Amino acid sequence: MMINHLSIRQAEWFTRVSEGSPHKLLVRVLKDIRNRHSGLQPMSSWVVEYLANFCISNTINHLPLPLGPAFRRFFEILSAGFLLPGAPALFDPIDSSFRIGFDISCEDQDKICSTAQTLLRIICSGTPGHKAVLGLDPAFKGKDLTKDVHVWNGIAISPLESAYFTDCMKPLFPDEDMDAEGEGRDAEEPQPQTTEGGDVKPDTTSILLYFEVWDYAKMPKKSGKVDHFELDITFDRVGGEYPAWVTETFLAEQGSLSTSSASLGHGHCWFVSKQQLFVWKYQESKRRQTMGNKRFAKMALPPTGLGYSANCVVVYKNGSNAGALAVSCEGVASHWSNITNLRHSQMDLDLSSQVVLSVQLLEQPVGEKPPTFLLTTTSGSIFYLRPKAGDQGHGSMEVQKIAGSSPAIRSSIIEKDFAEDGMEWNKRFSVVVASKLLTLFDIEKRSLLWTIHVFTRETSITGVRLWMLDAVEFRDSLLCLLGATCNERHGTVLFFLATLDNYETEPDEVAWCSTVIYPSETVRYEEEEEFVGKVSLLVPGNTAKSRKNDGTDGVLILHSNFANVVYVPDVVSNVHAPVVFSKTDFFTHNDRLVGHAVDDQYSYVMLTSTGIATVRLLPRGFDDAILNEENCQELMNEILPNGAENMHKLTAAFVQFGEKDIAAAQNSVQFLRKMTDQELAQLVYSFLEHCVNYYDDGEHRLELVLRVKRLYVQRLILFLKQFGIYDKICSIQLHVGVSTKLRSMASILAEASEKVATAISLLDWMRLNTDNSDAVKMALEKMNKNRIYPSTTIIRDVEQEAIGRISSICLLPIGIVQSVKDIFKKGTYTVAQKLEVLHIAVEMLLKYSASIETSRRCSASVATQQGETLWTHGGISDAFSDMCRIILELLVQPIGHSEQSRLREFILRLIVFHMNELTERPDGNEALIGIYNAGDQKAALDLAQRFKDFKILIKDVLKLPEKERSEALAFYKKRYAEDDFEIYYCNYLRKHGYNELLLAESGERVDRYLATCEDIRWRRELQNNNYEKASHSLLSLAEKEKSDVWKCKALTSLSKLSALCSDKPINVIVDEADRKLNLINHQMKIPGTLIRKVFTDNPNRPLTINELLQVNLMAGDLEESDEEMLEGHIRALQLVASLLTPQSEEQVVEIANDVWISVWRSTNWKAIKTKHDEAISHFGQIIASLVADEGQPIFHFDTF
């Protein structure tokens, strides 16, 4: 099954690469030749297909080779021994852990090589031999041409003898312990690979290192928490434009450029194209060093079949000049001790038929001492190169093999510092990376230290494969870049970073390993060859030595399509701690990566369009495009403040930050940490105020001054956030200007940024036409007249006065609105003229608001706390509202329909800004109501919903039919649940007397709300059949009712009725209700005229017992009638009698005594002479009346 699966993948690969190309024609011819010659038959069809593709496609210019040369090249590479042991490896594109032809035995490899050499000699003999090999000569049709001697054009070509014999591959000096070690090893465990043919026998250590790769489905979606301000990848251009020849070459060879076409180092950049080497200076010192009389050199390289790579070129400093070494893949070295001089040495290096992978500078030339280089081959061998003493590049070169390992895809030199017993020294190592191996060499001892075999632990997904891609020195550890693929998700590769501690001895485990998160989570690929050997890990020297990420540009993972920067955790808490930061930036299609490099300070990329750039990790929003403008630097220096020591230090740190020297700026701001938060906030405010309020008298262009101010404000915000200062001062409250209100530093920074942005926008608007400028001048004059603007009487330069003075920006809306009001008040203007003025004023206000809103939406804007006072609150916001009122007044005048629509649009745009600036939620906004009443109900309701003006929404809802009203209320309650719309609605209904609608509402929250409404609470309690609570509520209302006796009687009656309807009648409520009803009934017996004479303020209010007695006893005096007096005493005695209970007998008796005393005193006892006189007396009439009413006296006389 595995063989079938592999065959399918091979067929798919060949189908894809051969589409639209002559691959299949060449394969058919080669397979025919293979079938006729037994020496070629050990090659499988897959080997033939791959080698045919290699011969056609693998060219210097990446253009396909014609069939004729490709046919000959097939036999050339076989004749050169590409399939022999130790030859340059051609890796299988389906599984790059195997080389092409790995399953061919050594004997068959020798047969293939000798047969190909014989056939190549026949082909080179001329046309007859060429036809015979192709099978076009009938005399040799079907014959094996390598079996016998044949004469071709007078040249006798005989078969070659076999070079292979038994045991020829065994080492001459086998290790005695090897067999013993091999017996104990697992048969499936790969054996350590030893160096082939090294001059010095190395000490080889083979390590099986396991990297844990977990399930893709369990991969974290985000990197770890970032504890600093958001950063962005920035390609900071250096070195100016490419030389013209290089640019022309880019354009001519776009399709053949690779990521290793160019590189740089030691102040020079080089680019390799076919057989040409271009070298130039990409940066200059202040003294402008040059290469003689020119900064550019073009050198010819010797012909090569495999091409050149920038990795095989080194340019180095040689005194005041520069030298260069270029080595072709076949090992032809060209050395210039001075690249301004065309004289150079050229020699063939003895590399044992290996292909060159890279060349690196090991030691700079010093005096007469020549430079030394380290050369690595694709077979993993390392060679030491040095020009022979005294030749200085004009003679031969010494070549010494240090060691060898397995096939390599990348090589680098690393240095590590050591200290012991007060002594310090460093050692250099060479790291060789293969797809499955990682090897470390000691350069000084010229020995192999160890080889790591990469494996993965068992995972929940099958077919996981791990690839070693690159390795560099980082924080005294070896930082490795790995890629993982799996069968289940073919086409997806995931990248990992891992560290190996103690790498100079023997790393036995992975210290840390984490996945690298990309925006798309993965990188797509078709074959392993698309990323193996094509992804680089770049770490600047200072970053590698730094123990913290702050102030560094991180670890760069570079691919031809993207750049990814990662922050490795400062302190690794566990082996799988996630990266703390990961950011990816993809290159555009027209900006190809052609090279890269790294030094102590930066990582560099070379792009066809962008040019040479450092890969920086800078705060988001860092912009320095303005720096290229004329006189910009001079102006920037003028704007910066110069003051006391602390201000001077802050300015210096700010300048370093602007120059992108983050590490230096971080050191400079250390003094700020010693200041209190209040002192720090005051210092920053002083710095900001000086920059923003800088006034230029016209020496510089106004737009340049404003742009520099904007740059400084934005950069100051980034500066504060980058170094953790912003979080310390953002909430500190300060007095701003003459205002007595305290403002937070966050709002002050936001104000400065928005004001400068508004000034730039208004300047552009003013310059559109003279009317705009005149409108601003009119606003300035109005402010000057009202003494709200500190200016001279005559405004000479409108732009400088209105825009140059940032402090005047906040007054312009007020001035323009006041000016419009004054014009509208005058009767000399027609409606058309008023409209013209209005349009200009509204246009300015909209420009004003748009610039503020755009500034606030900017990613680098300052976030202020909700509810905090901003500079646009108050006067500016009110000016927009006033303009809306002006427009609403204009709408009632006879104007055209189109103009009305335009004015309504103005109102909507103005009111949006106004309402955005309100500190509280609107409640019946006047402008919105005006829009609603003007007929644009939909727009008004949309704004009311957006800004949560519930009053307008409810007014509109109450006008709807019952069904639609219910649906609208349900929608609003759900949408504004967090804003308590339901309670607001209840308050509105209660406030405006819609009790029936309020009682129709249901729900627990409404019940709780109604429980606080004493006047209608009892109705909800009756609805819920809670009669006990209703009785108490009604009785409480009756007690509080002091204005209407009839209402009090009704409430009391309902309270008694509710108490009687309760499951358990409440006697206390019933008794109290009876008592109160008794009083009310007695009050209703008293004539209204009598009560009005006593209680003139409110005669309809319920009276107390004492008040009832007072009215009754005063009846005679008030009416001046004995009859009224008699009736009053009778009513008083009846009231007293009705109140008599066993519990209140003592109190009632006291009241009765007072009544009888009044009766007694009202009787003229001296006039009573007879019983008849007694009967008609006042006292006698009362007694008779009481006896007649009740049948017996109410009180016995013995009571007295």
LUMKOLKE-93525 format. One record per residue (C-alpha): residue in one letter; y, x, z. Coordinates in steps of 0.1 Angstrom, whole numbers, plus 2048, in hexadecimal, padded with zeros to 3 digits. Example, Ala and Ser with C-alpha at 12.3 -4.5 7.8 and 13.67 -1.06 7.14 Angstrom:
BEGIN
A7D387B84E
S7F5889847
//
This chain:
BEGIN
M800800800
M81881C809
I81182D7E7
N81880D7D5
H8388087E9
L84382B7E0
S83B8267BB
I8508067BA
R86E8187CA
Q86A8357B1
A86881C794
E88780A7A0
W89A82B7A4
F892837781
T89A815772
R8BC816782
V8C583A779
S8B8837755
E8CB81874C
G8E281F72F
S8D784372B
P8BD857717
H8A785E735
K88984A728
L88885C706
L88687E717
V86C872730
R856865713
V858887701
L85189A721
K83388572B
D82488A708
I8288B070C
R8198AE72F
N7FB89B722
R7F48B6708
H7F88D471F
S7E08D673D
G7F78ED751
L8118D2753
Q7F98B675D
P7FC8BB783
M81F8AD780
S81F888787
S83386F773
W84C86D78F
V85289278E
V858891768
E86F87376C
Y884883787
L8878A5776
A891894756
N8AD882768
F8B78A2779
C8B98B5758
I8CF89A748
S8E588F766
N8EA8AE77C
T9068C0769
I9268D1773
N93D8B6764
H92589A76E
L92389074A
P8FF88973C
L8F08A6729
P8E489F705
L8BF89C6FF
G8BA8BD6EE
P8C98D370A
A8B98BD724
F8978C1714
R89B8E7714
R8A98E6738
F8898D5744
F8748F373B
E88F90B748
I88F8FD76B
L8698FC76C
S86792075F
A88192A779
G86891F794
F8799007A2
L8588F27AD
L84C9137BD
P84B9197E3
G86C9267F0
A88091B7D1
P89F9067D4
A8948E47DE
L8998C47CA
F8958A87E3
D8848877DB
P89F86C7D7
I8888527E6
D881866805
S896885809
S87F893824
F86889E808
R8708B57EB
I8658AD7C7
G8428B87C1
F8398BD7E6
D8168B07DF
I80F8CA7C3
S7F88E67CF
C80490B7CD
E7EB9127B1
D7F78F479C
Q81B8FF7A3
D813921793
K802910775
I8218FA76F
C838917771
S82492E75A
T81E912741
A843909740
Q84C92E73A
T83493071D
L84191070D
L86591B713
R85E93C700
I84F9276E3
I86D9106E2
C88592E6E2
S87293E6C5
G8819266AC
T87C906699
P856909693
G84F90E6B7
H8678F26C1
K8558DA6AA
A8338E56B7
V83C8DE6DB
L84A8BC6D1
G8298B46BF
L8398B169D
D8258CE68C
P8048BF67F
A7F38E1682
F7F78E06A8
K7F58BB6AE
G7E38B36CF
K7DE8D86D7
D7E68EB6F7
L7FE9066EC
T7FA91A70C
K7D5921709
D7D59396EB
V7EC9546DD
H8029476C1
V81B9586AA
W83D9476A6
N85695668D
G845977691
I8449766B7
A8229756C7
I82295F6E7
S8049616FD
P7FC94C71C
L80795B73E
E7EE965758
S7EC952779
A801961795
Y7EF94D7AF
F7D195A7C2
T7BF94F7E2
D7D1956803
C7F09637F1
M80694C806
K7FA958828
P81296F83B
L80A99483B
F80F996861
P803976870
D80C96E894
E7ED9708AA
D7F99548C0
M80093C8A3
D7DC9308A0
A7DA92A8C5
E7FA9168C5
G7F09028A6
E7CF8F78B5
G7E18E38D1
R7FA8D28BA
D7F88AE8AF
A7ED8AD88B
E809896882
E8248AC892
P8388C187A
Q8338E687D
P8518FD882
Q85C90E862
T85F933862
T87794984F
E86A95582D
G870979825
G88C98183E
D8969A5843
V89599F869
K87998B877
P88A96F88C
D87F95F8AD
T87893C8A2
T87891E8BA
S86F8FC8AD
I87A8DE8C1
L8708BA8BC
L88F8A68C6
Y88E8808C8
F8AC86B8C1
E8AA8478CC
V8B582E8B1
W8B680A8BC
D8B37E98A9
Y8CF7E1891
A8D07BE8A0
K8D77CD8C2
M8F37E48B7
P9147DF8C8
K92E7CE8B2
K94B7E18C1
S9518038CF
G9588098F4
K9797FF904
V9978138F8
D9AE81B915
H9CC825900
F9E38168E6
E9D380C8C5
L9D18298AD
D9CE82B887
I9C284586F
T9DF85585C
F9DC86C83F
D9FA882846
RA03894825
VA098B9826
GA108D480C
GA228BF7F2
EA158B77CF
Y9F78C77BF
P9FE8E17A4
AA028D3781
W9E18E2775
V9CE8D4792
T9DC8B178C
E9D48B3767
T9B18BD770
F9AD8A0787
L9B788876C
A9A0898752
E98289A769
Q98487A77D
G960871777
S952894780
L96689B7A0
S95189F7C0
T95A8A07E5
S9548C67E4
S96B8CE7C7
A9878DB7DD
S98D8EA7FF
L9A88FD812
G9AD91782D
H9C4932839
G9E2921829
H9D291F807
C9C09047F3
W9A79087D8
F9988F27BE
V9798F97A8
S9768EA785
K95A8F576E
Q95F91A76B
Q98391B779
L99092279C
F9B39167A5
V9C39247C5
W9E691B7D3
K9F991A7F3
Y9FA8F7802
QA1390081D
EA2F91A822
SA3D92B840
KA6292B848
RA6594C836
RA5493F817
QA37956811
TA2B9577ED
MA0F9667DA
GA239807C9
NA3A96D7B1
KA2694E7B1
RA159357C7
F9F992C7AF
A9DC9407A1
K9C2936787
M9A294B785
A98494A76D
L96194877B
P94295576A
P92C93B758
T91292876D
G8F790F766
L8F98FD788
G91F8FD78B
Y9379077A7
S9418F67C7
A9608FB7DD
N9479017FA
C93D9217E8
V96192E7E7
V97493F802
V999948801
Y9A495F81E
K9C3972828
N9C499781E
G9E49A582D
SA0299581C
N9EB9897FF
A9CC9747FC
G9A997C7F2
A98E9657E4
L9689657E1
A95694D7CA
V93094B7C7
S91E9367AD
C9009227B7
E8E993C7A6
G8F99587BB
V9139687A4
A92F9747BA
S9539797AF
H96A98A7C8
W99098E7C6
S9A09A37E1
N9C29977D4
I9C29767C1
T9E497F7B1
N9D299B79F
L9B8991785
R9A39AF78D
H9849A67A0
S9609B07A5
Q94199C79A
M91D9A17A3
D8FC98F7A5
L8F198A7C9
D8CC98E7D1
L8C596C7E0
S8A096A7D8
S8A69507BD
Q8B69387D7
V8D39217CF
V8F39267E2
L8FE90A7F9
S91E918809
V932937810
Q94793C830
L95F95683C
L95096985A
E96A984860
Q98D989853
P9959AB843
V9A79C285B
G9B69E284D
E99B9F4839
K9809DE847
P9769C582C
P96F9A0832
T94D993839
F93D97282F
L91F95D837
L90C94D81A
T8F493081E
T8DB924804
T8CC9027FF
S8AB91180B
G8BB91882D
S8BE93D82A
I8DC94F837
F8EA96F827
Y904987835
L91D99281A
R9369AE81B
P9489C2800
K93C9E6801
A9539FD815
G96FA0C801
D96B9F47E4
Q9829D87F2
G9759BF7D9
H9749D67BA
G94F9E07BD
S92E9D17C9
M9269BD7E8
E90D9C3803
V8F49A6807
Q8DE9A4826
K8C898782F
I8CC97C853
A8B1961855
G8A3943844
S89892084C
S8908FF83B
P8A48EF81F
A8C98EA829
I8E48D181F
R9008E0835
S9098FF847
S92690985F
I930925876
I93891C89A
E9469318B6
K94092D8DB
D95293E8F8
F94094D915
A94C95A937
E93996C952
D94398496E
G967983963
M95F98C93F
E964976921
W9559778FF
N94B9618E2
K92D95E8CC
R9299518A9
F90D93B89E
S90392C87C
V8F890887C
V8E38FE85E
V8DD8D9859
A8C08CA845
S8B88A5841
K89D8A785C
L8A48C886C
L8C08DA880
T8BF900883
L8D4918897
F8D893D88F
D8E79588A4
I8FD96B88B
E90198B8A1
K8DC98E8A8
R8D4981885
S8B896C893
L8AD948892
L8B29388B5
W8A19168B0
T8998FA897
I89B8D68A0
H8858BC88F
V89689A890
F88187C89A
T8878588A6
R8778478C3
E8638278BD
T87A80A8B5
S8767E48B0
I87B7E888A
T8647FA873
G86B81685B
V88882686E
R89284885F
L8AB86086E
W8BF87985A
M8D2897868
L8F3898855
D90A8B2866
A9108C5886
V92E8D6896
E9388E58B7
F9498CD8CF
R9518D18F4
D9388ED8F8
S91E8D78E9
L9108D28C6
L91C8B18B8
C9048A389E
L90A888884
L8EB87487B
G8E3857863
A8C983D869
T8B882784F
C89B80E850
N8847FC838
E88D7DA845
R8B17DF83B
H8B07F581D
G8D27FF810
T8E2801833
V8E9821845
L8F6823869
F906843876
F901852898
L91186E8AC
A8FE8838C5
T9048A18DA
L8ED8BD8E4
D8F58D1903
N8EC8F6908
Y8E78FA8E3
E8EA9208E4
T8C99218F7
E8B29048F1
P8BD8E08F1
D8A08CB8FE
E8AF8A88FD
V8CC8948F0
A8E9894909
W8FB8768F9
C8F58608DA
S90A8438CD
T90D82F8AE
V92E83089A
I93D80E894
Y94C806872
P9607E7868
S9427DC853
E92A7EA86D
T9167FD853
V91A812834
R907807815
Y8F281E7FF
E8D881C7E4
E8C583D7EA
E8C5857806
E8D58707EF
E8F585C7EF
F8FD865814
V8E688281E
G8FB8A1819
K91988D810
V926884832
S93A89E845
L9438A286A
L9658B2870
V9738BC892
P9928D1895
G98F8EF8AC
N9A88E28C6
T9978C08C7
A9758D18CB
K9828E58E9
S9958C78F9
R9838B5915
K99789590F
N99E8808F1
D9C387B8F9
G9D988E8E1
T9BD8968C9
D9B58888A7
G9908818B0
V97088989E
L972882878
I954875864
L95C879840
H94C869822
S9578667FE
N960842804
F96E842827
A97B856845
N97084B868
V97F85A888
V96D8578A9
Y97585F8CD
V95786C8E0
P958862905
D96B87A91B
V950877935
V92D86D92A
S920855944
N8FF84E933
V8ED85A915
H8F683A901
A91A83790B
P92D8288ED
V94983A8DB
V96A8318EB
F97C82E8C9
S97282B8A5
K989824887
T981825862
D997828844
F989824821
F996837804
T9A48247E6
H9938257C4
N9AE8397B4
D9B08527D0
R9908677D0
L9868807EA
V9828A27DA
G9808B97F8
H9858BE81D
A9898D9837
V9908DE85C
D9A38F7872
D9AD8FA896
Q9C78DE894
Y9BE8C5879
S9A38B7863
Y9AE8B783E
V9A58A1820
M9AE8A77FC
L9B48877E8
T9BC8847C4
S9DA86D7C9
T9E58737ED
G9E28987EB
I9DA8AF808
A9DC89D829
T9D28A184D
V9BE88685C
R9D287B87A
L9CC861895
L9EE85389B
P9FC8348AD
R9FB816897
GA1C811885
FA26836885
DA3D839866
DA4F85885A
AA5684E835
IA7B84F83B
LA7A874843
NA7B87D81E
EA9D86F819
EABC884816
NAD088C836
CAB687984A
QAAD895861
EAD189D869
LAD8878872
MAB8877888
NAC589589C
EAE78848A0
IAD88648AD
LAC28748C8
PAD38768EA
NADC8968FC
GAE1892921
AAD389D943
EAB38B1947
NA9C892947
MAAC884928
HAA98A5917
KA848A7920
LA7E884914
TA9088B8F3
AA7B8AB8EE
AA5A8988F4
FA6687D8DC
VA6D8968C1
QA4B8A68C5
FA3B8848C2
GA4F87D8A3
EA4289E894
KA1F89189C
DA188AD8B4
IA078958CC
A9F88B08E2
AA1A8C18E8
AA2B8A08EE
QA11897908
NA188B791B
SA3D8B1919
VA3C88E928
QA2A89A948
FA4C89B95A
LA4F876955
RA3186F96B
KA4487D988
MA60863985
TA5F841995
DA5982497E
QA7D818983
EA8C83A97B
LA7583D95D
AA7F81B950
QAA4823954
LAA0844942
VA8E833924
YAA9818923
SAC4832922
FAB2844905
LAAD8238F2
EAD18178F8
HADF8388EB
CACA8378CB
VAD08128C3
NAF58118CB
YAFD8318B7
YB1B8288A2
DB2083A881
DB4383B874
GB3883B850
EB2D85F84D
HB09854844
RAFD837830
LAFB818846
EAD880F83A
LACC832842
VADA82F865
LAC980E86B
RAA881A85E
VAA9839874
KAB1822892
RA9380C889
LA7D82B886
YA888378A8
VA838168B9
QA608118AA
RA578358B2
LA648338D5
IA4D8158DB
LA308288CD
FA398468E2
LA3A832902
KA198218FB
QA078418EF
FA0D853910
GA09836928
IA2E833930
YA32810922
DA1A80093B
KA2D80F958
IA4F80394E
CA4A7E3939
SA4E7CC957
IA6B7E0968
QA8A7CA96A
LAAC7D9961
HAD07CD95D
VADA7CE938
GAFE7D2930
VB167BC943
SAFC7A1948
TAF379996C
KAD078E961
LAB37A6965
RA9E7AE946
SA7C7BE943
MA797DE92F
AA607CD918
SA7B7B390E
IA957CF90A
LA7F7E28F3
AA777C38DF
EA9C7BB8DD
AAA57DD8CF
SA897DB8B5
EA937B88AA
KAB87BF8A9
VAB47DD892
AA9D7CA87B
TAB67AD87A
AAD27C5872
IABF7D4855
SAB77B1847
LADA7A484B
LAE87C3839
DAD27BC81B
WADD79881C
MB027A081E
RB007B7800
LAF279B7EA
NB1578D7E3
TB3878C7F1
DB357697FF
NB1A775817
SB31791822
DB4E77A826
AB3976283C
VB3177F853
KB55789854
MB5F76685D
AB4676687A
LB54787886
EB7777A886
KB6C75B899
MB5C7708B3
NB7A7878B5
KB917698B9
NB7C75B8D5
RB7B77D8E6
IB5677F8E5
YB5579E8CF
PB657BF8D8
SB767C88B7
TB987CF8A9
TBAE7B489C
IBA97BE877
IB857C186B
RB857DC851
DB607E384B
VB4B7C484F
EB2A7D684B
QB337F0866
EB417D687E
AB267BC87A
IB077D2873
GB107F587E
RB177E88A1
IAF57DC8AC
SB057CB8CA
SB167B28B3
IAF67A58A4
CAF078C8C0
LB1277D8BB
LB11776896
PAFE754898
IB177478B2
GB3475389D
IB2774487C
VB2072288C
QB4272089C
SB5272887B
VB3F70C86A
KB496F4885
DB6E6FD880
IB6C6F885B
FB5A6D685F
KB756CA877
KB916D085D
GB986B4846
TBA26CA829
YB7E6D281E
TB6A6BC807
VB456B480D
AB3C6CD7F1
QB506E9800
KB406E2822
LB1E6E3813
EB25704802
VB30713824
LB13704835
HAFA71381D
IB07736822
AB07732848
VAE4724849
EAD773F831
MAE5759849
LAD4749867
LAB3746855
KAB576B84B
YABD77286F
SA9F75F87D
AA8776B862
SA8E79086B
IA88789890
EA67777889
TA5B792872
SA637AC88B
RA4F79A8A6
RA3179688F
CA307BB889
SA117CC897
AA277E68A9
SA3D7CB8B9
VA417C88DF
AA307AC8F0
TA4579A90A
QA38784926
QA3875F921
GA5774E92F
EA6B76F930
TA8F76D926
LA9677C904
WAB67868F3
TAB37688DB
HAB174F8F7
GAD073C900
GAEE7428E9
IADB74B8C9
SAC17308CD
DADD7168D5
AAF07218B6
FAD27178A0
SAD16F58B2
DAF66F08AD
MAF26F7888
CAD76DC886
RAF06C3896
IB0A6CC87C
IAF16C6860
LAE66A586F
EB0A699870
LB0D6A384B
LAEE68F842
VB0066E849
QB1A67582F
PB1566B80A
IB036897FB
GAE868B7E0
HAC36867E7
SABA6AA7DE
EAD56B77F5
QAC86A2811
SAA56B080C
RAB46D380D
LAC76CC82D
RAA86BE83D
EA956DD834
FAB16F2844
IAAE6DE864
LA896E2866
RA8B708861
LAA770C87A
IA976F6894
VA77709892
FA8972989D
HA9D7178B7
MA7E7078C7
NA6B7288C6
EA877378DB
LA8671C8F6
TA7A728918
EA6D706921
RA5A6EB90F
PA716D48FC
DA756B0909
GA8569A8F0
NA966B58DC
EAB76A78CE
AAB26B78AC
LA8F6AB8A8
IA9A6888B1
GAB668B897
IA9C69587D
YA86677887
NAA365F886
AAAE66D864
GA8E660855
DA7967F854
QA6067386F
KA43687863
AA556A9864
AA636A0887
LA41697894
DA316B6886
LA4B6CB898
AA476B78B7
QA216BD8B6
RA266E28AF
FA3F6E78CC
KA306CD8E3
DA4E6B68E5
FA3A6998F5
KA576828F9
IA5C67F8D4
LA3767B8CF
IA3465F8E8
KA5364D8DB
DA4264C8B9
VA206428C7
LA2F6248DA
KA3B6168B9
LA186158AA
PA005F78AB
E9E75F78C8
K9CA6058B4
E9DE6218A4
R9EF6288C5
S9CD62D8D6
E9C16458BB
A9E16598BC
L9E165B8E2
A9BC6668E2
F9C56828C9
Y9E268F8DD
K9CF68E8FE
K9B46A38EF
R9CB6BB8DD
Y9E26C08FA
A9C96BE917
E9D46DF925
D9F96D4924
D9F26B4939
F9FD69D91D
E9EB68092F
I9FF68494F
YA2068893B
YA17668929
CA1265694A
NA33663958
YA45657939
LA3663493B
RA3E631960
KA6163F95B
HA6962693F
GA5860894F
YA39606939
NA235FD957
EA0C5E7943
LA0560492B
LA0161B948
L9E8604959
A9D5601939
E9CE62693A
S9AC630948
G99D64F956
E99A663976
R9BA676970
V9CD65596B
D9BF64798A
R9CA66599E
Y9EC66298E
L9F063D996
A9E56459BA
TA076569BD
CA1A6389AF
EA1E6219CC
DA2F6059B9
IA125FF9A1
R9F56119B3
W9E85F09C1
R9E45E299E
R9CC5FE995
E9BA5F99B6
L9B55D59AF
Q9A95DE98B
N98F5F499C
N9865D89B5
N9915EE9D2
Y9A05D29E7
E9A25E5A07
K9B96009F8
A9CC5E69E5
S9D35D2A05
H9E15F2A16
S9F65FB9F7
LA045D89F4
LA0D5D6A19
SA1D5F8A17
LA325ED9FA
AA3B5CDA0D
EA475E2A2A
KA5C5F7A13
EA6B5DAA01
KA8F5D7A0F
SAA15C59F3
DA8E5A59E9
VA7E58EA02
WA6B57B9E7
KA5B59B9DA
CA535A59FE
KA42583A03
AA2E5879E3
LA225AA9EC
TA1959FA0F
SA06581A02
L9F35969E9
S9EC5AFA05
K9DD593A1A
L9C95869FD
S9BB5A99F5
A9B15AEA19
L99F58DA19
C98D5969F8
S9805B7A05
D95B5B9A0D
K9655BBA32
P9855A8A38
I99F5BEA48
N9AD5ABA66
V9C85C4A6D
I9D75BFA4A
V9D3599A4C
D9E4597A6E
EA015AEA63
AA0559AA43
DA05579A57
RA20587A6E
KA35592A51
LA30572A3E
NA3B55FA5E
LA5B572A5F
IA6156CA3A
NA5B547A3D
HA73544A5A
QA8D557A45
MA8953FA29
KA91522A41
IAB3530A48
PACE525A30
GAD853FA17
TAFC53BA1D
LAF7544A41
IAE4564A39
RAFE56EA1F
KB1A56CA3A
VB07583A51
FAF859CA37
TB1159DA1C
DB035BDA0C
NAE05B0A03
PAD958DA10
NAB858B9FD
RAA75A7A10
PA8B5A0A2A
LA9959DA4D
TA8A5AAA6E
IA84594A8D
NAA459FA9D
EAB8599A7D
LAA8576A7A
LAB156EA9E
QAD457CA99
VADA565A7B
NACC546A8D
LAE054CAAD
MB00552A9A
AAFC533A84
GB1451EA99
DB2F537A9A
LB2C53FA75
EB2C51BA69
EB4250EA86
SB2B4F0A8A
DB174E4AA8
EAFD4D7A91
EAF84FAA81
MAF7509AA4
LADC4F0AAE
EAC74F7A8F
GACB51DA94
HABE51BAB8
IAA1505AAD
RA9751EA91
AA9A53BAAA
LA8352AAC3
QA6A520AA8
LA6A545A9C
VA64551AC0
AA48538AC4
SA37543AA4
LA37567AAF
LA27560AD1
TA05571AD4
P9F257DAF2
Q9FA5A1AE8
SA1F59BAE3
EA26581AFE
EA3B598B14
QA515A3AF6
VA54580AE9
VA5D572B0C
EA7958BB0D
IA8657FAEC
AA8255AAF6
NA96560B15
DAB356DAFF
VAB054EAEA
WAB0536B07
IACD548B17
SAE0543AF6
VAD751EAF7
WAE051BB1C
RB0252BB15
SB08515AF7
TB054F5B0D
NB244E8B1F
WB144E0B40
KB344D5B50
AB364B7B38
IB134AAB43
KB1748FB5C
TAFB477B53
KAD8478B44
HAE846BB24
DB00489B24
EAE249FB2A
AACF490B0D
IAEC494AF4
SAF44B7B00
HAEB4D6AEC
FACF4DFB03
GAC24BBB04
QAC24B9ADE
IAAE4D9ADB
IA944CDAF4
AA914ACAE2
SA8D4BDAC1
LA734D5ACD
VA5F4B8ADE
AA624A3ABF
DA554BFAA8
EA394CCABD
GA314AEAD4
QA374C4AF2
PA504DEAFE
IA4A500AF0
FA53511B11
HA50503B33
FA70502B47
DA60515B63
TA62533B4B
FA86536B54
//
